Amino acid sequence: MAEPETEQIGSEGCCSPGAQQACCAPEAKSECCGEAHGSSCGCDAGRSGEAEVRDEADVREMVRERYAGAATAASEGTPACCGDVALIADDQREAFGSGLYGSEDRDALPSAAQLASLGCGNPTAVADLEEGETMLDLGSGGGIDVLLSARRVGPTGKAYGLDMTDEMLELARRNQREAGVENVEFLKGTIEDVPVADDSVDVVISNCVINLSTDKPRVLREAARVLRPGGRFAVSDVVADPGMDAATRRDMQRWTGCIAGALTREDFERELMAAGFESVEILETHRVHEHAASAIVRARLAPDRVPAPREASGDHSGPPIACSLSSGEKGERLDAWRAVAAAALLESSVEERGLSLRLRHDAEAELRRLIAAESSCCPFLDFDLRSDGPDLRLTVAGPGGARPIILTLFGLERLENAEHAWSNG
Ligand SMILES: C[S@@+](CC[C@H](N)C(=O)[O-])C[C@H]1O[C@@H](n2cnc3c(N)ncnc32)[C@H](O)[C@@H]1O
């Protein structure tokens, strides 16, 4: 993303780094960004010479940056920057954000979840969720649709959110705690490589995210893979008019703003069918741009569908989604692992086989207790504990999708981008 040419004013509140990235309100932009700010969200957005759509990794990083900024701004509670409804420009409030939800839904949510709402519809209103079902939200952001779905599926069901942006995941988990909802879990990962087992969810929803992906056919194949036979796809997303002009398509700010990457209605329908869906239905709800509209996109898998073939690259098995611990129990387990790591961890590295840790010998009893407990609820993790001179050596391995979970156990999220690939455990 091009660096802003102007000096930033101040470092707090509306002018904090998070707010500067997400800010859309013209009057606040003048104050935070100086005179030379652009016309869309972010200090440097919408200016002449702004970034054009580049390669896949660049695009994903710019998307991540933009939504990290939005999450930080929402966490800071800076409504004065972008209005009191959402991180959305005044002229877009009716097209994006929490204004698209009924007051009954909004009233049930923490204000930070409403503030972080960046969707273009309300997929939970058309997902026909039933008590006891398992649902997954692709690109769950601040968690608004996951929290609403959790109420609909009730205590016997489960609502999962998936997002790649750490700041959004933190915000969503905070919103979950504030809402006091137990049957919810937020997973870290990408919608192109969903860290969830095959045939494990009843409903996939998503709200204004698929347009952001650089590989939409793959996202739709992943949705089909994780859905059970007969499973439902209920998504709000932007659909482009067939004539969307090339300049809009190339504009990186319009891409991260959910417009430039949108599929046309025909392409969406074709890719859904190619991924194995049937009964595809695409209904425009409102215009969001001169060349694009928001739409409800629904489809389902045949009850007797043959499981979708896995992608050639990557490990798609992921951790089994039905972990036997409640989210409260998981929090306690996490605290126990982190306490032992804080007291006894001497060295850590990511090896080809998994995470390798050198620990003090006096932690052995607690480690064996935790390994036994973990093995009964998370059988996809593989622990190997042995002596290493005067110390202990613990290796923790698992399928590729379990890597973030393993690193989180020991508070080692910083090793996420370590060089070695994770072997399949
Ligand atoms: C426009 S916001 C929508 C958030 C949420 N669905 C809502 O309605 O408020 C897009 C979200 O999708 C996430 N996201 C974008 N691309 C992603 C990808 N390829 N994999 C996982 N998450 C992604 C972003 O981090 C961000 O939280």
Ligand as a Chemical Component Dictionary entry (heavy atoms), coordinates in Angstrom:
data_LIG
# 
_chem_comp.id                   LIG 
_chem_comp.type                 NON-POLYMER 
_chem_comp.pdbx_formal_charge   0 
_chem_comp.three_letter_code    LIG 
# 
loop_
_chem_comp_atom.comp_id 
_chem_comp_atom.atom_id 
_chem_comp_atom.alt_atom_id 
_chem_comp_atom.type_symbol 
_chem_comp_atom.charge 
_chem_comp_atom.model_Cartn_x 
_chem_comp_atom.model_Cartn_y 
_chem_comp_atom.model_Cartn_z 
_chem_comp_atom.pdbx_ordinal 
LIG C1  C1  C 0  -15.477 -7.194  4.668 1  
LIG S1  S1  S 1  -14.931 -7.984  6.121 2  
LIG C2  C2  C 0  -16.400 -8.888  6.563 3  
LIG C3  C3  C 0  -16.354 -9.397  7.968 4  
LIG C4  C4  C 0  -17.635 -10.059 8.457 5  
LIG N1  N1  N 0  -18.039 -11.138 7.599 6  
LIG C5  C5  C 0  -18.745 -9.046  8.604 7  
LIG O1  O1  O 0  -19.788 -9.221  8.011 8  
LIG O2  O2  O -1 -18.546 -8.074  9.334 9  
LIG C6  C6  C 0  -13.855 -9.242  5.476 10 
LIG C7  C7  C 0  -13.266 -10.203 6.513 11 
LIG O3  O3  O 0  -12.779 -11.349 5.830 12 
LIG C8  C8  C 0  -11.463 -11.651 6.243 13 
LIG N2  N2  N 0  -10.792 -12.232 5.069 14 
LIG C9  C9  C 0  -10.584 -11.652 3.872 15 
LIG N3  N3  N 0  -9.985  -12.503 3.024 16 
LIG C10 C10 C 0  -9.809  -13.665 3.707 17 
LIG C11 C11 C 0  -9.240  -14.931 3.367 18 
LIG N4  N4  N 0  -8.733  -15.161 2.164 19 
LIG N5  N5  N 0  -9.224  -15.898 4.314 20 
LIG C12 C12 C 0  -9.729  -15.655 5.567 21 
LIG N6  N6  N 0  -10.272 -14.475 5.936 22 
LIG C13 C13 C 0  -10.321 -13.490 5.017 23 
LIG C14 C14 C 0  -10.886 -10.329 6.697 24 
LIG O4  O4  O 0  -9.847  -10.516 7.628 25 
LIG C15 C15 C 0  -12.101 -9.642  7.303 26 
LIG O5  O5  O 0  -12.242 -9.958  8.657 27 
# 
loop_
_chem_comp_bond.comp_id 
_chem_comp_bond.atom_id_1 
_chem_comp_bond.atom_id_2 
_chem_comp_bond.value_order 
_chem_comp_bond.pdbx_ordinal 
LIG C1  S1  SING 1  
LIG S1  C2  SING 2  
LIG S1  C6  SING 3  
LIG C2  C3  SING 4  
LIG C3  C4  SING 5  
LIG C4  N1  SING 6  
LIG C4  C5  SING 7  
LIG C5  O1  DOUB 8  
LIG C5  O2  SING 9  
LIG C6  C7  SING 10 
LIG C7  O3  SING 11 
LIG C7  C15 SING 12 
LIG O3  C8  SING 13 
LIG C8  N2  SING 14 
LIG C8  C14 SING 15 
LIG N2  C9  SING 16 
LIG N2  C13 SING 17 
LIG C9  N3  DOUB 18 
LIG N3  C10 SING 19 
LIG C10 C11 SING 20 
LIG C10 C13 DOUB 21 
LIG C11 N4  SING 22 
LIG C11 N5  DOUB 23 
LIG N5  C12 SING 24 
LIG C12 N6  DOUB 25 
LIG N6  C13 SING 26 
LIG C14 O4  SING 27 
LIG C14 C15 SING 28 
LIG C15 O5  SING 29 
# 
